[in-house]
Amino acid sequence: MNRYVLRKGESSTPPFALDISPKSAGWKFSGLRLLELGPGESQSFDSVDAEILVLSLAGSAHVDVDGEKFTLIGRDSVFNGISDVVYVPRDAHCIISSDNGGRFALPSARCENRLAPAYLRAADVPVEMRGAGQVSRQVNNFGVPGVLDADRLIACEVLTPGGNWSSYPPHKHDEERVGEARLEEIYYFEVASGPQGPGIGYQRVYGHAGADIDVTAEVRDGDVVLVPHGWHGPSIAAPGYDLYYLNVMAGPGEERSWLICDDPQHAWIRDTWSGQDIDSRLPFGTVPFGSGEGQR
């Protein structure tokens, strides 16, 4: 399990508080860095062979991509609304600076094609309320096909009220076939604190024929779970502690697509959602209400 569960601080490489590369993860495409800046600080880096998104977890920033300047308005926290996003193509030089400081996620994917730098407003991020009842969750689809142009990278964030399950029924995306795409996936977690301290959540990943993996992990703020293959879910928000996770995905398919397959043993649960209301605690923050069908 230790191979797939990375605790906060275990994968830091200065100046990044979290630094997961395809090499360190043991796969080919998906990566994630976390950059923490104090007031007035800046950090520069080259994207090299990967396309990158700049997403606020807390705070605002100025983002310079090869001399093209963007203002990232950001947000106070992941539970307090939607962030705008800056797309950084491969073979680019990027400078991130923050007047008041902040924390910024940099999901990435190794890719072949260089696209143009781009900016996505928070108001243009589709927000979905998925599931129903105790499997209600909110999905912010800022980095999915049809919303943001990219070569390989797919990313979204999921918010689950305390006591609810998400990524349920369990699903997988580890084969290139009709109705399914092969995608490596990173789960980065943030967990709301309770009145007496840090919160907790749980993540399950399990295998199938030809894909051996067995993870049942307690996750806390800043932890990461790697999903190279296998069924994953549920992601469980313990009662009293709202759960956030950022999903980063990329794979070898010729088409950038997010196609998943339910575990047939548990897919029946979908039929029980009809007529149930979406959890009244959703949406988080000041976001437009929406609804949709999905897996995360």
N, C-alpha and C positions, 0 to 999 in steps of 0.2 A: 504494500500500500504506500510506503514512503516514496516510491518512485513517482507516484501520481498525485500525491498530496503535498503541497508546498506551503509551509507555514510562513506567516508574515515575517519578513526579514531574512529568510533563508536563501532567497534568490536575488539579493541585491548586488548590483555592480555599480559603484559610484560613477556618475552622478545619479543613477537611477535606483529608486527604492525597491523596484521590482524589475527584473530583466530576464524575460523568458524568450529565447530564440529558438528557431527550429532545431538547431544543433543541441542546445541544452535540453529541449523537450524530447529529443530522439525521433523527430519526424522531419518533414520537408518544407512546410509552408507557414504555419501559424506562429505568431509571436505577440508578445505584449510587454510593454514597459510602463512604469509608473514614475512620473517626474514630480518632485516636490520642490517648490520654489518659495523662498522667503520674499518679503516685500522688497521690490526693486531688483530682484535677482533675475538672471536670464541664463539660458542654456542653449547651445548650438549643437547640431549633429547632422550627419549626412545619412540620407535614407538608403544609399547604396542600392541593393537589389530588391528592396521591399517597398511597397506602398504602405502609407501610414495614415491613420486618422488622429487628430488631436481633439480630445473630448474632455471637458471639465468634469471632475468629480467634486470639486469645491473651488470656487474662485474664478477670476477672469484673467485674460492674457492677450498679448499681442503676438501674432504668429506671422513670421516673415518666411516666405517660401521663394527662394531664388530672387529676392528683391520685391516680390509681390506681397503686399501687406494686408493682413486680415485682423479684425478685432473679434476675439472670442468673448462673448458676453458672459457665458458660463452660468453658474447657479451657486446657491449657498451650500447645498449638499445634494446627494443623489436622491434623497427623499423629499426634496423641495422643488421639484420641477424638472424641466427638460433643458438639456444643454444644446447649444448650437455646435457645429462640427466643422473642422477644417481638414480637407483632404490634401495630403502631401504625396506626390508621385515618387516613384523610384528615381534614382540618380538626381536627387535634389538636395540642396542645402537649406536647413531649417533653423530658425532662431525663435525660441519661445521666451517671452519676458512677461513678468507680472508686476504691476504697480503695487498691489496689496498682498501678493503671495497667493498660493493655491496649490492644488494637487490635480494632476492631469494624466489621464490614461492615454497611452499611445498604442492601440491595437494595430497589428501589421500583418502583412502576408508577402512572402517572396513571390515575385511575379516577373513576367517577361516584357510586358508592354508598358510604356510610359504614357500616362494620361496627363491632362492639364491640372494644375492646382485648382481647388474648388472650395466653396463655402456653402454650408447648408444651414439655414436659419432654424432656430428652435421651433418657430411657428409652422415650419414645413415638415417636421418630423411626425409621421403617423403614429398615433398612440392607440393601442388596442387593449380592450378588456377581454381576456380570454378565460375559458372555462366557466364555472358557475359555483355557487355555494362555497364550500371549503377548498375548492381547487380554483378559485378566482385569483387571477394575477393580472398585472399590467405589463405590457410589452411596448417599449419605446424603440421603434424600428428605424433608427437613424442610418444604419449602414447595410441595408438589405437591397437586393436587386429591385429595380423599379423606383427606388428612392434616391440612392446615391450611386453614381457611376464609379466603378472600380474594375480592376482586372481580375482579381481573385478574392479579395477580402470581403467577408460578410461579418457584420457585427450588429448586436442589439443589446438592450439591457432589460432585465426583468425585475419587477418589484412585487413581493409577495407579503401580504399582511400577516402578522403574527398568528400562528395556529393553522395557516393554510399550507397546501401543497402546490408546487408548480413542477414543470417538466414531467407532467403526469397526464395520461399513462406514459410509462417509460417508452423511449423510442431510440432509434439508432440511425446513423448515416455513415456507414463504413464500407459500402459496396457501390460500384458504378453499375447501375442497372435501371431498367424502366421504373420510374417512381421513387428512386433513391439515388442520392449523390454521396460520394466519398468525401468526407470533411473531417479534418482534425479540429478539435475544439478545446478552448480554454474557458474555464469558469473562474472569474475573479469575484470574490465575495466582499460585501460590506454588510455589517449587521448592526442594527440600531441597539443602543444601550438601554438598559432598564434602570429603575430607580436605585439599584444597588450595584450597578457595574455593567461590564460588557455582556452583550447578548450572544446567543449561540444559534446555529442552524445545523442541518444535516444534508449530506449528499450521498446518493447511491449510484454506483456504476457496476454493471455485471456483464459477464461474457456470454458467448454463444459458440457454437461449433466453429473452430478456426479463429476465435478471438477471445483469448483468455485474459480476463481482468476481474478483480473482485475488490471493490472499494465500498466501505460503509464508514463515512468520515464525519465527525463533528467538525464544523467549520466556524471560524470566528472572523472578526473584522480583519481584512487584509489577506486572508488565506486564498489559495488557488488549488483547483482540481484540474488535472489534465485528462482529457478523454481522447485517446488515440483511436479507440474502436469500442464496440460493445453497446449494450443498452444502457442508457443513463436516465435517471429519474427514479424516485421523486427527489426534488429539492424541497426540503422541509423547513419552514419558518417556525421555530419553537413558539408556543404561546407566550405572548408578551414582548416578542422581539421581531420587528419587521425585518425582512431579508431582501437584499439587493444582490444581483449578480450581473456582471458584464460577460457576454458570450462573444468569443472571437473564433471565427471559423475560416478555413481555406482548404482547398484540396486540388487534386490533379485534373479534374474534369475539364473538358474543352469548353463547356458552358458554365458560367458562374450561376449556380442555382442552389437553392436551399430545399432539398427534397429529403423527407424523412419517412421512416417506417415504424409504425407502432408495434410494440410487443403484443402479438396476437393473444397471449394469455390474459392481458389486462385491458385490451382495447374496448371491451364491452362497457367499461365505466362511462364512456362518452354518452351512451344512450340514456344514462341516468340524469344527465344535466338538463334535459329538456324541462322547461317550466320552473327551474330554479333561478333565483335572482343572482346577479353579480354582487359580490360582497360590497356593502355600503361604504366601507372604508376606502374604496377606490373611487376615483384615481388619487394618487399621491400628488401633493403640491397643486399648483395652478396649471392644469393641463386640460385640453378639451376631452370630453368623454367620447369614446368610440367603442365598437364591439367587433369581434371577429372570431374566427375559428383558427386554432393553432396548437402548437405542441409545447412551447417552452414552459 
